[in-house]
């Protein structure tokens, strides 16, 4: 698996422009990687594509 520094990270569209409280995701064929942009040295949370789809469905219905 690629290191988290080699992934293409994208900021959440809900993140502000001030640079705080940002969530970033990187998408690979196998999984979705999620990290806090304030501390990129921490290991990202990784979830399978099916789990990510369930999360998005849940978030959209909330």
PDB file of N, CA, C, O and CB in Angstrom:
ATOM      1  N   UNK A   1       0.861  -1.183   0.000  1.00  0.00           N
ATOM      2  CA  UNK A   1       0.000   0.000   0.000  1.00  0.00           C
ATOM      3  C   UNK A   1       0.892   1.226   0.000  1.00  0.00           C
ATOM      4  O   UNK A   1       1.949   1.222   0.631  1.00  0.00           O
ATOM      5  CB  UNK A   1      -0.971   0.010   1.230  1.00  0.00           C
ATOM      6  N   UNK A   2       0.492   2.249  -0.681  1.00  0.00           N
ATOM      7  CA  UNK A   2       1.241   3.496  -0.739  1.00  0.00           C
ATOM      8  C   UNK A   2       1.239   4.168   0.616  1.00  0.00           C
ATOM      9  O   UNK A   2       0.278   4.061   1.378  1.00  0.00           O
ATOM     10  CB  UNK A   2       0.661   4.433  -1.800  1.00  0.00           C
ATOM     11  N   UNK A   3       2.339   4.869   0.910  1.00  0.00           N
ATOM     12  CA  UNK A   3       2.382   5.655   2.122  1.00  0.00           C
ATOM     13  C   UNK A   3       1.413   6.817   2.026  1.00  0.00           C
ATOM     14  O   UNK A   3       1.065   7.249   0.927  1.00  0.00           O
ATOM     15  CB  UNK A   3       3.795   6.155   2.389  1.00  0.00           C
ATOM     16  N   UNK A   4       0.971   7.329   3.172  1.00  0.00           N
ATOM     17  CA  UNK A   4      -0.029   8.388   3.154  1.00  0.00           C
ATOM     18  C   UNK A   4       0.492   9.663   2.503  1.00  0.00           C
ATOM     19  O   UNK A   4      -0.306  10.486   2.053  1.00  0.00           O
ATOM     20  CB  UNK A   4      -0.490   8.684   4.559  1.00  0.00           C
ATOM     21  N   UNK A   5       1.812   9.850   2.442  1.00  0.00           N
ATOM     22  CA  UNK A   5       2.353  11.042   1.793  1.00  0.00           C
ATOM     23  C   UNK A   5       2.284  10.924   0.276  1.00  0.00           C
ATOM     24  O   UNK A   5       2.378  11.938  -0.415  1.00  0.00           O
ATOM     25  CB  UNK A   5       3.795  11.278   2.233  1.00  0.00           C
ATOM     26  N   UNK A   6       2.124   9.728  -0.259  1.00  0.00           N
ATOM     27  CA  UNK A   6       2.066   9.526  -1.697  1.00  0.00           C
ATOM     28  C   UNK A   6       0.636   9.534  -2.232  1.00  0.00           C
ATOM     29  O   UNK A   6       0.433   9.438  -3.443  1.00  0.00           O
ATOM     30  CB  UNK A   6       2.735   8.227  -2.057  1.00  0.00           C
ATOM     31  N   UNK A   7      -0.325   9.644  -1.377  1.00  0.00           N
ATOM     32  CA  UNK A   7      -1.724   9.652  -1.789  1.00  0.00           C
ATOM     33  C   UNK A   7      -2.143  11.054  -2.228  1.00  0.00           C
ATOM     34  O   UNK A   7      -1.570  12.048  -1.782  1.00  0.00           O
ATOM     35  CB  UNK A   7      -2.626   9.156  -0.644  1.00  0.00           C
ATOM     36  N   UNK A   8      -3.130  11.125  -3.091  1.00  0.00           N
ATOM     37  CA  UNK A   8      -3.691  12.417  -3.508  1.00  0.00           C
ATOM     38  C   UNK A   8      -4.805  12.785  -2.534  1.00  0.00           C
ATOM     39  O   UNK A   8      -5.896  12.219  -2.590  1.00  0.00           O
ATOM     40  CB  UNK A   8      -4.231  12.362  -4.988  1.00  0.00           C
ATOM     41  N   UNK A   9      -4.532  13.726  -1.650  1.00  0.00           N
ATOM     42  CA  UNK A   9      -5.479  14.119  -0.598  1.00  0.00           C
ATOM     43  C   UNK A   9      -6.382  15.238  -1.078  1.00  0.00           C
ATOM     44  O   UNK A   9      -5.938  16.162  -1.760  1.00  0.00           O
ATOM     45  CB  UNK A   9      -4.732  14.556   0.671  1.00  0.00           C
ATOM     46  N   UNK A  10      -7.666  15.146  -0.712  1.00  0.00           N
ATOM     47  CA  UNK A  10      -8.663  16.164  -1.048  1.00  0.00           C
ATOM     48  C   UNK A  10      -9.335  16.625   0.224  1.00  0.00           C
ATOM     49  O   UNK A  10      -9.704  15.810   1.070  1.00  0.00           O
ATOM     50  CB  UNK A  10      -9.711  15.621  -2.058  1.00  0.00           C
ATOM     51  N   UNK A  11      -9.496  17.931   0.364  1.00  0.00           N
ATOM     52  CA  UNK A  11     -10.150  18.511   1.528  1.00  0.00           C
ATOM     53  C   UNK A  11     -11.657  18.377   1.410  1.00  0.00           C
ATOM     54  O   UNK A  11     -12.206  18.443   0.310  1.00  0.00           O
ATOM     55  CB  UNK A  11      -9.758  19.979   1.692  1.00  0.00           C
ATOM     56  N   UNK A  12     -12.317  18.191   2.523  1.00  0.00           N
ATOM     57  CA  UNK A  12     -13.768  18.156   2.558  1.00  0.00           C
ATOM     58  C   UNK A  12     -14.341  19.468   2.046  1.00  0.00           C
ATOM     59  O   UNK A  12     -13.805  20.539   2.331  1.00  0.00           O
ATOM     60  CB  UNK A  12     -14.266  17.872   3.976  1.00  0.00           C
ATOM     61  N   UNK A  13     -15.420  19.385   1.297  1.00  0.00           N
ATOM     62  CA  UNK A  13     -16.066  20.603   0.809  1.00  0.00           C
ATOM     63  C   UNK A  13     -16.691  21.405   1.961  1.00  0.00           C
ATOM     64  O   UNK A  13     -17.048  22.568   1.778  1.00  0.00           O
ATOM     65  CB  UNK A  13     -17.142  20.250  -0.234  1.00  0.00           C
ATOM     66  N   UNK A  14     -16.822  20.800   3.127  1.00  0.00           N
ATOM     67  CA  UNK A  14     -17.363  21.484   4.291  1.00  0.00           C
ATOM     68  C   UNK A  14     -16.278  22.157   5.122  1.00  0.00           C
ATOM     69  O   UNK A  14     -16.591  22.849   6.091  1.00  0.00           O
ATOM     70  CB  UNK A  14     -18.132  20.513   5.147  1.00  0.00           C
ATOM     71  N   UNK A  15     -15.015  21.970   4.765  1.00  0.00           N
ATOM     72  CA  UNK A  15     -13.921  22.584   5.506  1.00  0.00           C
ATOM     73  C   UNK A  15     -13.870  24.071   5.206  1.00  0.00           C
ATOM     74  O   UNK A  15     -14.120  24.500   4.079  1.00  0.00           O
ATOM     75  CB  UNK A  15     -12.578  21.915   5.161  1.00  0.00           C
ATOM     76  N   UNK A  16     -13.550  24.837   6.209  1.00  0.00           N
ATOM     77  CA  UNK A  16     -13.451  26.278   6.027  1.00  0.00           C
ATOM     78  C   UNK A  16     -12.164  26.676   5.333  1.00  0.00           C
ATOM     79  O   UNK A  16     -11.276  25.847   5.134  1.00  0.00           O
ATOM     80  CB  UNK A  16     -13.550  26.979   7.357  1.00  0.00           C
ATOM     81  N   UNK A  17     -12.062  27.929   4.970  1.00  0.00           N
ATOM     82  CA  UNK A  17     -10.865  28.424   4.301  1.00  0.00           C
ATOM     83  C   UNK A  17      -9.801  28.879   5.289  1.00  0.00           C
ATOM     84  O   UNK A  17      -8.689  29.212   4.879  1.00  0.00           O
ATOM     85  CB  UNK A  17     -11.222  29.562   3.377  1.00  0.00           C
ATOM     86  N   UNK A  18     -10.114  28.900   6.574  1.00  0.00           N
ATOM     87  CA  UNK A  18      -9.161  29.348   7.590  1.00  0.00           C
ATOM     88  C   UNK A  18      -8.108  28.292   7.904  1.00  0.00           C
ATOM     89  O   UNK A  18      -7.148  28.577   8.621  1.00  0.00           O
ATOM     90  CB  UNK A  18      -9.898  29.724   8.859  1.00  0.00           C
ATOM     91  N   UNK A  19      -8.268  27.081   7.383  1.00  0.00           N
ATOM     92  CA  UNK A  19      -7.275  26.038   7.602  1.00  0.00           C
ATOM     93  C   UNK A  19      -7.477  25.226   8.863  1.00  0.00           C
ATOM     94  O   UNK A  19      -6.637  24.389   9.194  1.00  0.00           O
ATOM     95  CB  UNK A  19      -5.940  26.639   7.636  1.00  0.00           C
ATOM     96  N   UNK A  20      -8.561  25.450   9.571  1.00  0.00           N
ATOM     97  CA  UNK A  20      -8.814  24.682  10.784  1.00  0.00           C
ATOM     98  C   UNK A  20      -9.979  23.718  10.573  1.00  0.00           C
ATOM     99  O   UNK A  20     -10.800  23.904   9.675  1.00  0.00           O
ATOM    100  CB  UNK A  20      -9.104  25.622  11.966  1.00  0.00           C
ATOM    101  N   UNK A  21     -10.035  22.692  11.409  1.00  0.00           N
ATOM    102  CA  UNK A  21     -11.124  21.715  11.374  1.00  0.00           C
ATOM    103  C   UNK A  21     -11.331  21.096   9.993  1.00  0.00           C
ATOM    104  O   UNK A  21     -12.462  20.992   9.519  1.00  0.00           O
ATOM    105  CB  UNK A  21     -12.404  22.366  11.827  1.00  0.00           C
ATOM    106  N   UNK A  22     -10.252  20.692   9.359  1.00  0.00           N
ATOM    107  CA  UNK A  22     -10.341  20.130   8.018  1.00  0.00           C
ATOM    108  C   UNK A  22     -10.193  18.615   8.031  1.00  0.00           C
ATOM    109  O   UNK A  22      -9.354  18.058   8.737  1.00  0.00           O
ATOM    110  CB  UNK A  22      -9.283  20.745   7.123  1.00  0.00           C
ATOM    111  N   UNK A  23     -11.012  17.983   7.249  1.00  0.00           N
ATOM    112  CA  UNK A  23     -10.914  16.549   7.021  1.00  0.00           C
ATOM    113  C   UNK A  23     -10.487  16.361   5.576  1.00  0.00           C
ATOM    114  O   UNK A  23     -11.017  17.014   4.677  1.00  0.00           O
ATOM    115  CB  UNK A  23     -12.270  15.810   7.326  1.00  0.00           C
ATOM    116  N   UNK A  24      -9.526  15.466   5.351  1.00  0.00           N
ATOM    117  CA  UNK A  24      -9.070  15.177   4.005  1.00  0.00           C
ATOM    118  C   UNK A  24      -9.265  13.703   3.720  1.00  0.00           C
ATOM    119  O   UNK A  24      -9.166  12.870   4.621  1.00  0.00           O
ATOM    120  CB  UNK A  24      -7.598  15.582   3.818  1.00  0.00           C
ATOM    121  N   UNK A  25      -9.543  13.378   2.466  1.00  0.00           N
ATOM    122  CA  UNK A  25      -9.675  11.984   2.057  1.00  0.00           C
ATOM    123  C   UNK A  25      -8.786  11.727   0.847  1.00  0.00           C
ATOM    124  O   UNK A  25      -8.517  12.622   0.046  1.00  0.00           O
ATOM    125  CB  UNK A  25     -11.152  11.636   1.738  1.00  0.00           C
ATOM    126  N   UNK A  26      -8.344  10.491   0.740  1.00  0.00           N
ATOM    127  CA  UNK A  26      -7.606  10.020  -0.425  1.00  0.00           C
ATOM    128  C   UNK A  26      -8.250   8.704  -0.841  1.00  0.00           C
ATOM    129  O   UNK A  26      -8.498   7.835  -0.005  1.00  0.00           O
ATOM    130  CB  UNK A  26      -6.058   9.848  -0.120  1.00  0.00           C
ATOM    131  N   UNK A  27      -8.515   8.564  -2.112  1.00  0.00           N
ATOM    132  CA  UNK A  27      -9.231   7.394  -2.611  1.00  0.00           C
ATOM    133  C   UNK A  27      -8.275   6.511  -3.401  1.00  0.00           C
ATOM    134  O   UNK A  27      -7.574   6.976  -4.299  1.00  0.00           O
ATOM    135  CB  UNK A  27     -10.435   7.815  -3.486  1.00  0.00           C
ATOM    136  N   UNK A  28      -8.260   5.226  -3.051  1.00  0.00           N
ATOM    137  CA  UNK A  28      -7.497   4.234  -3.808  1.00  0.00           C
ATOM    138  C   UNK A  28      -8.470   3.162  -4.282  1.00  0.00           C
ATOM    139  O   UNK A  28      -9.648   3.186  -3.926  1.00  0.00           O
ATOM    140  CB  UNK A  28      -6.339   3.609  -2.942  1.00  0.00           C
ATOM    141  N   UNK A  29      -7.988   2.244  -5.065  1.00  0.00           N
ATOM    142  CA  UNK A  29      -8.858   1.160  -5.542  1.00  0.00           C
ATOM    143  C   UNK A  29      -9.364   0.299  -4.398  1.00  0.00           C
ATOM    144  O   UNK A  29     -10.476  -0.224  -4.458  1.00  0.00           O
ATOM    145  CB  UNK A  29      -8.117   0.289  -6.549  1.00  0.00           C
ATOM    146  N   UNK A  30      -8.557   0.148  -3.359  1.00  0.00           N
ATOM    147  CA  UNK A  30      -8.910  -0.741  -2.262  1.00  0.00           C
ATOM    148  C   UNK A  30      -9.660  -0.068  -1.119  1.00  0.00           C
ATOM    149  O   UNK A  30     -10.457  -0.716  -0.441  1.00  0.00           O
ATOM    150  CB  UNK A  30      -7.683  -1.366  -1.731  1.00  0.00           C
ATOM    151  N   UNK A  31      -9.416   1.232  -0.891  1.00  0.00           N
ATOM    152  CA  UNK A  31      -9.944   1.835   0.333  1.00  0.00           C
ATOM    153  C   UNK A  31     -10.028   3.349   0.225  1.00  0.00           C
ATOM    154  O   UNK A  31      -9.552   3.960  -0.732  1.00  0.00           O
ATOM    155  CB  UNK A  31      -9.081   1.453   1.523  1.00  0.00           C
ATOM    156  N   UNK A  32     -10.653   3.929   1.244  1.00  0.00           N
ATOM    157  CA  UNK A  32     -10.714   5.368   1.422  1.00  0.00           C
ATOM    158  C   UNK A  32      -9.890   5.695   2.667  1.00  0.00           C
ATOM    159  O   UNK A  32     -10.084   5.091   3.722  1.00  0.00           O
ATOM    160  CB  UNK A  32     -12.205   5.879   1.554  1.00  0.00           C
ATOM    161  N   UNK A  33      -8.982   6.639   2.539  1.00  0.00           N
ATOM    162  CA  UNK A  33      -8.115   7.061   3.638  1.00  0.00           C
ATOM    163  C   UNK A  33      -8.633   8.405   4.124  1.00  0.00           C
ATOM    164  O   UNK A  33      -8.932   9.284   3.315  1.00  0.00           O
ATOM    165  CB  UNK A  33      -6.600   7.151   3.192  1.00  0.00           C
ATOM    166  N   UNK A  34      -8.743   8.573   5.432  1.00  0.00           N
ATOM    167  CA  UNK A  34      -9.285   9.800   6.015  1.00  0.00           C
ATOM    168  C   UNK A  34      -8.292  10.309   7.055  1.00  0.00           C
ATOM    169  O   UNK A  34      -7.806   9.545   7.889  1.00  0.00           O
ATOM    170  CB  UNK A  34     -10.701   9.557   6.655  1.00  0.00           C
ATOM    171  N   UNK A  35      -7.996  11.610   6.998  1.00  0.00           N
ATOM    172  CA  UNK A  35      -7.067  12.179   7.986  1.00  0.00           C
ATOM    173  C   UNK A  35      -7.488  13.582   8.385  1.00  0.00           C
ATOM    174  O   UNK A  35      -8.272  14.240   7.701  1.00  0.00           O
ATOM    175  CB  UNK A  35      -5.636  12.203   7.432  1.00  0.00           C
ATOM    176  N   UNK A  36      -6.944  14.017   9.513  1.00  0.00           N
ATOM    177  CA  UNK A  36      -7.114  15.376  10.019  1.00  0.00           C
ATOM    178  C   UNK A  36      -5.980  16.206   9.438  1.00  0.00           C
ATOM    179  O   UNK A  36      -4.812  15.923   9.704  1.00  0.00           O
ATOM    180  CB  UNK A  36      -7.118  15.423  11.601  1.00  0.00           C
ATOM    181  N   UNK A  37      -6.300  17.215   8.656  1.00  0.00           N
ATOM    182  CA  UNK A  37      -5.255  17.984   7.988  1.00  0.00           C
ATOM    183  C   UNK A  37      -4.395  18.800   8.949  1.00  0.00           C
ATOM    184  O   UNK A  37      -3.327  19.277   8.564  1.00  0.00           O
ATOM    185  CB  UNK A  37      -5.874  18.900   6.977  1.00  0.00           C
ATOM    186  N   UNK A  38      -4.842  18.969  10.189  1.00  0.00           N
ATOM    187  CA  UNK A  38      -4.041  19.688  11.180  1.00  0.00           C
ATOM    188  C   UNK A  38      -2.889  18.836  11.698  1.00  0.00           C
ATOM    189  O   UNK A  38      -1.927  19.373  12.248  1.00  0.00           O
ATOM    190  CB  UNK A  38      -4.918  20.133  12.343  1.00  0.00           C
ATOM    191  N   UNK A  39      -2.968  17.522  11.533  1.00  0.00           N
ATOM    192  CA  UNK A  39      -1.917  16.630  12.025  1.00  0.00           C
ATOM    193  C   UNK A  39      -1.692  15.510  11.013  1.00  0.00           C
ATOM    194  O   UNK A  39      -2.119  14.376  11.225  1.00  0.00           O
ATOM    195  CB  UNK A  39      -2.289  16.045  13.421  1.00  0.00           C
ATOM    196  N   UNK A  40      -1.026  15.836   9.923  1.00  0.00           N
ATOM    197  CA  UNK A  40      -0.819  14.862   8.846  1.00  0.00           C
ATOM    198  C   UNK A  40       0.231  13.819   9.192  1.00  0.00           C
ATOM    199  O   UNK A  40       0.432  12.877   8.425  1.00  0.00           O
ATOM    200  CB  UNK A  40      -0.417  15.574   7.578  1.00  0.00           C
ATOM    201  N   UNK A  41       0.911  13.963  10.335  1.00  0.00           N
ATOM    202  CA  UNK A  41       1.885  12.962  10.750  1.00  0.00           C
ATOM    203  C   UNK A  41       1.212  11.736  11.350  1.00  0.00           C
ATOM    204  O   UNK A  41       1.820  10.668  11.420  1.00  0.00           O
ATOM    205  CB  UNK A  41       2.856  13.560  11.751  1.00  0.00           C
ATOM    206  N   UNK A  42      -0.028  11.877  11.780  1.00  0.00           N
ATOM    207  CA  UNK A  42      -0.768  10.744  12.339  1.00  0.00           C
ATOM    208  C   UNK A  42      -1.223   9.824  11.226  1.00  0.00           C
ATOM    209  O   UNK A  42      -1.512  10.271  10.116  1.00  0.00           O
ATOM    210  CB  UNK A  42      -1.978  11.225  13.163  1.00  0.00           C
ATOM    211  N   UNK A  43      -1.283   8.558  11.522  1.00  0.00           N
ATOM    212  CA  UNK A  43      -1.731   7.571  10.555  1.00  0.00           C
ATOM    213  C   UNK A  43      -3.197   7.819  10.194  1.00  0.00           C
ATOM    214  O   UNK A  43      -4.017   8.032  11.087  1.00  0.00           O
ATOM    215  CB  UNK A  43      -1.540   6.144  11.108  1.00  0.00           C
ATOM    216  N   UNK A  44      -3.542   7.797   8.904  1.00  0.00           N
ATOM    217  CA  UNK A  44      -4.940   8.037   8.528  1.00  0.00           C
ATOM    218  C   UNK A  44      -5.832   6.849   8.881  1.00  0.00           C
ATOM    219  O   UNK A  44      -5.370   5.713   8.987  1.00  0.00           O
ATOM    220  CB  UNK A  44      -5.042   8.333   7.030  1.00  0.00           C
ATOM    221  N   UNK A  45      -7.096   7.134   9.057  1.00  0.00           N
ATOM    222  CA  UNK A  45      -8.118   6.108   9.234  1.00  0.00           C
ATOM    223  C   UNK A  45      -8.405   5.545   7.847  1.00  0.00           C
ATOM    224  O   UNK A  45      -8.569   6.303   6.891  1.00  0.00           O
ATOM    225  CB  UNK A  45      -9.431   6.686   9.921  1.00  0.00           C
ATOM    226  N   UNK A  46      -8.465   4.240   7.732  1.00  0.00           N
ATOM    227  CA  UNK A  46      -8.702   3.603   6.432  1.00  0.00           C
ATOM    228  C   UNK A  46      -9.950   2.741   6.521  1.00  0.00           C
ATOM    229  O   UNK A  46     -10.111   1.957   7.455  1.00  0.00           O
ATOM    230  CB  UNK A  46      -7.476   2.750   5.990  1.00  0.00           C
ATOM    231  N   UNK A  47     -10.837   2.896   5.532  1.00  0.00           N
ATOM    232  CA  UNK A  47     -12.078   2.137   5.493  1.00  0.00           C
ATOM    233  C   UNK A  47     -12.279   1.604   4.074  1.00  0.00           C
ATOM    234  O   UNK A  47     -11.900   2.251   3.098  1.00  0.00           O
ATOM    235  CB  UNK A  47     -13.290   3.015   5.942  1.00  0.00           C
ATOM    236  N   UNK A  48     -12.871   0.435   3.975  1.00  0.00           N
ATOM    237  CA  UNK A  48     -13.173  -0.136   2.670  1.00  0.00           C
ATOM    238  C   UNK A  48     -14.232   0.677   1.942  1.00  0.00           C
ATOM    239  O   UNK A  48     -14.962   1.460   2.550  1.00  0.00           O
ATOM    240  CB  UNK A  48     -13.633  -1.577   2.817  1.00  0.00           C
ATOM    241  N   UNK A  49     -14.304   0.479   0.630  1.00  0.00           N
ATOM    242  CA  UNK A  49     -15.256   1.246  -0.175  1.00  0.00           C
ATOM    243  C   UNK A  49     -16.714   1.000   0.252  1.00  0.00           C
ATOM    244  O   UNK A  49     -17.519   1.931   0.253  1.00  0.00           O
ATOM    245  CB  UNK A  49     -15.084   0.893  -1.651  1.00  0.00           C
ATOM    246  N   UNK A  50     -17.048  -0.214   0.605  1.00  0.00           N
ATOM    247  CA  UNK A  50     -18.420  -0.506   1.030  1.00  0.00           C
ATOM    248  C   UNK A  50     -18.748   0.206   2.337  1.00  0.00           C
ATOM    249  O   UNK A  50     -19.830   0.772   2.488  1.00  0.00           O
ATOM    250  CB  UNK A  50     -18.625  -2.022   1.189  1.00  0.00           C
ATOM    251  N   UNK A  51     -17.814   0.176   3.276  1.00  0.00           N
ATOM    252  CA  UNK A  51     -18.008   0.884   4.541  1.00  0.00           C
ATOM    253  C   UNK A  51     -18.137   2.380   4.338  1.00  0.00           C
ATOM    254  O   UNK A  51     -18.938   3.032   5.008  1.00  0.00           O
ATOM    255  CB  UNK A  51     -16.862   0.596   5.485  1.00  0.00           C
ATOM    256  N   UNK A  52     -17.349   2.936   3.412  1.00  0.00           N
ATOM    257  CA  UNK A  52     -17.423   4.365   3.111  1.00  0.00           C
ATOM    258  C   UNK A  52     -18.790   4.719   2.515  1.00  0.00           C
ATOM    259  O   UNK A  52     -19.380   5.744   2.857  1.00  0.00           O
ATOM    260  CB  UNK A  52     -16.291   4.771   2.140  1.00  0.00           C
ATOM    261  N   UNK A  53     -19.278   3.865   1.626  1.00  0.00           N
ATOM    262  CA  UNK A  53     -20.600   4.099   1.018  1.00  0.00           C
ATOM    263  C   UNK A  53     -21.684   4.110   2.089  1.00  0.00           C
ATOM    264  O   UNK A  53     -22.590   4.941   2.043  1.00  0.00           O
ATOM    265  CB  UNK A  53     -20.916   3.016  -0.046  1.00  0.00           C
ATOM    266  N   UNK A  54     -21.599   3.193   3.055  1.00  0.00           N
ATOM    267  CA  UNK A  54     -22.579   3.173   4.152  1.00  0.00           C
ATOM    268  C   UNK A  54     -22.488   4.449   4.976  1.00  0.00           C
ATOM    269  O   UNK A  54     -23.510   5.015   5.364  1.00  0.00           O
ATOM    270  CB  UNK A  54     -22.359   1.942   5.057  1.00  0.00           C
ATOM    271  N   UNK A  55     -21.267   4.903   5.245  1.00  0.00           N
ATOM    272  CA  UNK A  55     -21.084   6.135   5.995  1.00  0.00           C
ATOM    273  C   UNK A  55     -21.706   7.316   5.258  1.00  0.00           C
ATOM    274  O   UNK A  55     -22.416   8.116   5.868  1.00  0.00           O
ATOM    275  CB  UNK A  55     -19.600   6.391   6.247  1.00  0.00           C
ATOM    276  N   UNK A  56     -21.450   7.437   3.958  1.00  0.00           N
ATOM    277  CA  UNK A  56     -22.010   8.547   3.185  1.00  0.00           C
ATOM    278  C   UNK A  56     -23.537   8.497   3.166  1.00  0.00           C
ATOM    279  O   UNK A  56     -24.189   9.535   3.272  1.00  0.00           O
ATOM    280  CB  UNK A  56     -21.468   8.523   1.753  1.00  0.00           C
ATOM    281  N   UNK A  57     -24.113   7.303   3.031  1.00  0.00           N
ATOM    282  CA  UNK A  57     -25.569   7.182   3.088  1.00  0.00           C
ATOM    283  C   UNK A  57     -26.106   7.668   4.430  1.00  0.00           C
ATOM    284  O   UNK A  57     -27.093   8.401   4.493  1.00  0.00           O
ATOM    285  CB  UNK A  57     -25.996   5.728   2.845  1.00  0.00           C
ATOM    286  N   UNK A  58     -25.438   7.246   5.503  1.00  0.00           N
ATOM    287  CA  UNK A  58     -25.857   7.656   6.844  1.00  0.00           C
ATOM    288  C   UNK A  58     -25.738   9.168   7.011  1.00  0.00           C
ATOM    289  O   UNK A  58     -26.657   9.808   7.522  1.00  0.00           O
ATOM    290  CB  UNK A  58     -25.017   6.939   7.913  1.00  0.00           C
ATOM    291  N   UNK A  59     -24.613   9.745   6.584  1.00  0.00           N
ATOM    292  CA  UNK A  59     -24.389  11.182   6.738  1.00  0.00           C
ATOM    293  C   UNK A  59     -25.420  11.980   5.920  1.00  0.00           C
ATOM    294  O   UNK A  59     -25.891  13.029   6.361  1.00  0.00           O
ATOM    295  CB  UNK A  59     -22.948  11.552   6.300  1.00  0.00           C
ATOM    296  N   UNK A  60     -25.755  11.486   4.756  1.00  0.00           N
ATOM    297  CA  UNK A  60     -26.720  12.191   3.887  1.00  0.00           C
ATOM    298  C   UNK A  60     -28.124  12.168   4.489  1.00  0.00           C
ATOM    299  O   UNK A  60     -28.918  13.081   4.256  1.00  0.00           O
ATOM    300  CB  UNK A  60     -26.744  11.554   2.478  1.00  0.00           C
ATOM    301  N   UNK A  61     -28.424  11.143   5.248  1.00  0.00           N
ATOM    302  CA  UNK A  61     -29.773  11.030   5.820  1.00  0.00           C
ATOM    303  C   UNK A  61     -29.904  11.727   7.170  1.00  0.00           C
ATOM    304  O   UNK A  61     -31.006  11.832   7.710  1.00  0.00           O
ATOM    305  CB  UNK A  61     -30.148   9.572   5.971  1.00  0.00           C
ATOM    306  N   UNK A  62     -28.797  12.199   7.714  1.00  0.00           N
ATOM    307  CA  UNK A  62     -28.819  12.859   9.033  1.00  0.00           C
ATOM    308  C   UNK A  62     -29.167  14.320   8.930  1.00  0.00           C
ATOM    309  O   UNK A  62     -29.227  15.014   9.944  1.00  0.00           O
ATOM    310  CB  UNK A  62     -27.480  12.713   9.723  1.00  0.00           C
TER     311      UNK A  62
END
